[in-house]
Amino acid sequence: MKLAIVTGCPNGMVTSVLCARLLDAAAQRQGWSTSVEVQDVQHPERQLSAATLAAAEWVLLVSSVPVDMARFVGKRVFRSTPAEAL
């Protein structure tokens, strides 16, 4: 399975990075192929490419801030908060 993991938090990167690392490790243990994006307003160039998102079978969106869902149209998206995901 190809999984795109997108995380975001309002007050910095700690929760986002922690969630991304733990979720990526759990997915890898399941044998899934992953791509990870940590939402960061200071570095928007670090977003997953359109090609990467197109190849993903699922998008795991873990965020406690609003996220533009237009990038994920047509994809299976599972939304969660960092607290629920961890």
C-alpha positions as YAML, in Angstrom:
chain: A
units: angstrom
residues:
- id: 1
  name: MET
  ca: [0.00, 0.00, 0.00]
- id: 2
  name: LYS
  ca: [1.18, 3.51, -0.77]
- id: 3
  name: LEU
  ca: [0.37, 5.96, 2.02]
- id: 4
  name: ALA
  ca: [0.85, 9.73, 2.07]
- id: 5
  name: ILE
  ca: [1.16, 11.07, 5.62]
- id: 6
  name: VAL
  ca: [0.50, 14.80, 6.10]
- id: 7
  name: THR
  ca: [0.85, 16.33, 9.56]
- id: 8
  name: GLY
  ca: [0.38, 19.84, 10.93]
- id: 9
  name: CYS
  ca: [0.12, 21.70, 14.22]
- id: 10
  name: PRO
  ca: [-0.44, 25.37, 15.08]
- id: 11
  name: ASN
  ca: [2.41, 26.21, 17.44]
- id: 12
  name: GLY
  ca: [5.48, 24.85, 15.81]
- id: 13
  name: MET
  ca: [6.81, 21.64, 14.48]
- id: 14
  name: VAL
  ca: [7.27, 19.41, 17.53]
- id: 15
  name: THR
  ca: [3.89, 17.66, 17.43]
- id: 16
  name: SER
  ca: [3.89, 17.48, 13.63]
- id: 17
  name: VAL
  ca: [7.36, 15.97, 13.43]
- id: 18
  name: LEU
  ca: [6.67, 13.52, 16.27]
- id: 19
  name: CYS
  ca: [3.41, 12.36, 14.64]
- id: 20
  name: ALA
  ca: [5.06, 12.05, 11.23]
- id: 21
  name: ARG
  ca: [7.94, 9.96, 12.56]
- id: 22
  name: LEU
  ca: [5.78, 7.63, 14.64]
- id: 23
  name: LEU
  ca: [3.17, 7.13, 11.92]
- id: 24
  name: ASP
  ca: [5.84, 6.57, 9.28]
- id: 25
  name: ALA
  ca: [7.55, 3.97, 11.46]
- id: 26
  name: ALA
  ca: [4.24, 2.17, 12.13]
- id: 27
  name: ALA
  ca: [3.40, 2.12, 8.41]
- id: 28
  name: GLN
  ca: [6.87, 0.83, 7.53]
- id: 29
  name: ARG
  ca: [6.44, -2.02, 10.03]
- id: 30
  name: GLN
  ca: [3.27, -2.98, 8.13]
- id: 31
  name: GLY
  ca: [5.28, -3.07, 4.91]
- id: 32
  name: TRP
  ca: [3.62, 0.01, 3.45]
- id: 33
  name: SER
  ca: [5.36, 2.50, 1.20]
- id: 34
  name: THR
  ca: [5.13, 6.00, 2.67]
- id: 35
  name: SER
  ca: [5.70, 9.61, 1.74]
- id: 36
  name: VAL
  ca: [5.65, 12.18, 4.54]
- id: 37
  name: GLU
  ca: [4.86, 15.89, 4.59]
- id: 38
  name: VAL
  ca: [5.11, 18.04, 7.70]
- id: 39
  name: GLN
  ca: [3.07, 21.21, 7.16]
- id: 40
  name: ASP
  ca: [5.34, 24.18, 7.77]
- id: 41
  name: VAL
  ca: [4.33, 27.72, 6.79]
- id: 42
  name: GLN
  ca: [8.00, 28.72, 6.76]
- id: 43
  name: HIS
  ca: [8.88, 26.02, 4.18]
- id: 44
  name: PRO
  ca: [5.93, 25.49, 1.81]
- id: 45
  name: GLU
  ca: [8.29, 23.96, -0.76]
- id: 46
  name: ARG
  ca: [8.44, 20.82, 1.38]
- id: 47
  name: GLN
  ca: [4.95, 19.75, 0.30]
- id: 48
  name: LEU
  ca: [4.43, 16.38, -1.33]
- id: 49
  name: SER
  ca: [4.37, 16.66, -5.10]
- id: 50
  name: ALA
  ca: [1.20, 16.21, -7.11]
- id: 51
  name: ALA
  ca: [2.71, 13.03, -8.57]
- id: 52
  name: THR
  ca: [3.38, 11.59, -5.12]
- id: 53
  name: LEU
  ca: [-0.17, 12.35, -3.99]
- id: 54
  name: ALA
  ca: [-1.58, 10.87, -7.20]
- id: 55
  name: ALA
  ca: [0.33, 7.63, -6.57]
- id: 56
  name: ALA
  ca: [-0.87, 7.35, -2.96]
- id: 57
  name: GLU
  ca: [-3.71, 4.94, -2.27]
- id: 58
  name: TRP
  ca: [-4.54, 6.67, 1.03]
- id: 59
  name: VAL
  ca: [-3.80, 10.04, 2.57]
- id: 60
  name: LEU
  ca: [-3.47, 10.12, 6.35]
- id: 61
  name: LEU
  ca: [-4.08, 13.73, 7.39]
- id: 62
  name: VAL
  ca: [-3.14, 14.36, 11.02]
- id: 63
  name: SER
  ca: [-3.57, 18.02, 11.85]
- id: 64
  name: SER
  ca: [-4.97, 20.31, 14.48]
- id: 65
  name: VAL
  ca: [-4.99, 23.27, 12.07]
- id: 66
  name: PRO
  ca: [-7.10, 23.85, 8.95]
- id: 67
  name: VAL
  ca: [-5.66, 22.19, 5.83]
- id: 68
  name: ASP
  ca: [-6.57, 22.97, 2.23]
- id: 69
  name: MET
  ca: [-8.31, 19.80, 1.08]
- id: 70
  name: ALA
  ca: [-8.16, 20.71, -2.64]
- id: 71
  name: ARG
  ca: [-4.89, 18.78, -2.99]
- id: 72
  name: PHE
  ca: [-6.60, 15.57, -1.90]
- id: 73
  name: VAL
  ca: [-9.67, 15.58, -4.16]
- id: 74
  name: GLY
  ca: [-10.36, 12.07, -5.42]
- id: 75
  name: LYS
  ca: [-8.17, 10.41, -2.77]
- id: 76
  name: ARG
  ca: [-9.20, 8.31, 0.20]
- id: 77
  name: VAL
  ca: [-8.47, 10.58, 3.15]
- id: 78
  name: PHE
  ca: [-8.45, 9.62, 6.79]
- id: 79
  name: ARG
  ca: [-8.44, 12.70, 9.04]
- id: 80
  name: SER
  ca: [-7.34, 12.69, 12.64]
- id: 81
  name: THR
  ca: [-5.92, 14.96, 15.31]
- id: 82
  name: PRO
  ca: [-2.40, 14.43, 16.63]
- id: 83
  name: ALA
  ca: [-3.76, 13.29, 20.00]
- id: 84
  name: GLU
  ca: [-5.97, 10.63, 18.39]
- id: 85
  name: ALA
  ca: [-3.26, 9.46, 16.01]
- id: 86
  name: LEU
  ca: [-0.61, 9.07, 18.67]
...
